[in-house]
Amino acid sequence: MVTLAILLAAAPIPADSVTRVPVTSRDLVEVAEISGVTLSPDGKRVAYRVSRASAEENETRLDWYVAELDRGVPAHIGSGGLARHDGAGVIIQQAPVWDRDSRGLRFTALADGQVAVWHWREGGRAQREIVDEADIMDFAVSPDGRFLRYTVGATRDEVAAAQRRAYEGGVLVDDTLDLGQALAGGMIVGGKRVMQRFTSQWFEKKPLLWDAPRRTKVVALGKATDAPGAAEAEAFFVPPRVKQGGRVTGDDGSVFELAAEDGTSLVTATRPDGVRLICEAEACRSPRLAALATRPGRDMLILFERAGTTREKVWLWEPEKGEPRLLAVTDGDVRSPARLPRCVAAEPALVCIHGAPTVPPKLVSYDYDSGAVRTLADPNAPLRRRIVASAEPMTWTNGHRGVLLRPATAQGSFPLVIHYSYCAGFLKGGVGDEIPILPLLKHGIAVLCMDRVRPPKDAPMDEVYRIALTAIEQVIEELGDTGVVDRRRVGIGGLSFGSQVAMWSIRHSDLFAAATIASAQLSPHYYWSNAVPDRGFAAMFRKWWNAGDPDSDPGRWQVLSPVFGVEAIDTPLLMQLPESEVRNVVELHTKLKRARKPVELFAFPDEVHIKYQPAHKLAVYERNLDWYRFWLKGEEDSDPAKAAQYARWRELRETHGAGPPNR
């Protein structure tokens, strides 16, 4: 039995909560996300980007804003065009480049079928400035502001011609081709289907001709007319100073470094005269330190310490004054090389994108001296005022952390849906945005988001799954014993690793009354369609799963793949997969159907690992909501358009004898 500890009390429930309009699946799809927070050279403004999805238009648009740090309402400076997604379906982030005088900035945007450089100047709107025959990949401005250098690859016409040749002449099946995607497309970018190719041993993908030779061009800005050639221009462009990382430099030239030492961290400051100071405080020795930053204009180091998968404690250390002090605890996207830091250090305050389990993203500042928190921008304010839920951060003695979300106004034992992966910021849908958390609460179903724990070194994935299931079983027992959860009505779901844990759980436990998964599972088709020689997939697979191919290592495949054990799966299972992964579960789906198990499979066209099309996200949310309501509570939506759906599900229930327990 584990001991459950509630770290923070649930937020008080507003008196007018009963009259508020409930949060819908569409609301979750269309949450405004914030990224690209960048400080102006004079330190008085920050620029940031807001992405807004539209389920009706089935696209996500970007907008750029500038906020004054000391006053005023954020100013909308122009459109950032349509969102661009990477091969996994994540919106590509970017930081704008400020003008030297802090009165303008530049960024790239996809509009009218081309990625160009746009320029905004104070008092006006952003305008398209530099267009090339190829999409602009990145750019830099010289320190004196006279020249701009940008990089391009294959031209748009060359890419279109390559796609036409592949369509008309057939596609060579080699180690770069993803046979899961449609040969004629794979993703939709700017309203057009684009072909993609693998770029690594795993599943990273980029458009056709992504590896074409790069070309660098330099153009003059403003009144400059003597633009140098690309080679000569190298002297004009210097890399920007690192603002956050393992090694940062203060305004006085002091170098601050973060290193590992015997399982702990070592934070040092090396002065311009060579004097080296070591921070001996507990916060500086924490093995969970993730990055450093400096406060402009002050001899102060900012330390970011992980306090979970995404939550971070922010410490301030002034080397001449001793112990660090805690400034704030922030939450949001998981820290990774693919994402820009969510905090930027200005002189008067630390500016961060902040979200919490029931708080949609907003931009806030933390005053260094007083710790006072001020909201700079709140694009989700109308939605935030409608959210009423109990969110309880939790920890267990087995090392797991999580957040339990419950309906705010109901009492008693609730049905429960578990999502095991990580819990980042605003919990609108878990990793990949698949589980409609707030609408589930509206219908009396609690949700538990659990952070995965670091497994033992070199543990194969099946051992990682066992660790996860053991923790999940313990938590269900604990929550059931305390009367919080009805352990007869527990569901589980997720994407990627979370979907693998969900599948492992329903194969090896009878605790679950419903399950949903959103991505591929291990199968012989999965292996053989990816293990083409020269790609390196087979070696990666052996490293992570400790298994060879299905023919040479059948014993391991019996353990790892659900297709070899469908008789053990009795939990009603809804699979909603992207087109690029659905073929990997065809065998599983067919075997489950032939065994008369309660299962349904939906495939979404032109989708990748993380579904990026808003219309598809809405459909997934709604169907998952209906699935859990049906199997955990015996409820059906009265919408006539869903009559056929419920006829199928009732037949599944009658055929298999599954269904919600008697209340």
Summary of the structure (lengths in Angstrom):
residues: 663
radius of gyration: 26.1
end to end distance: 26.4
largest distance: 81.2
contacts: 2161
relative contact order: 0.11
helix: 23%
strand: 33%
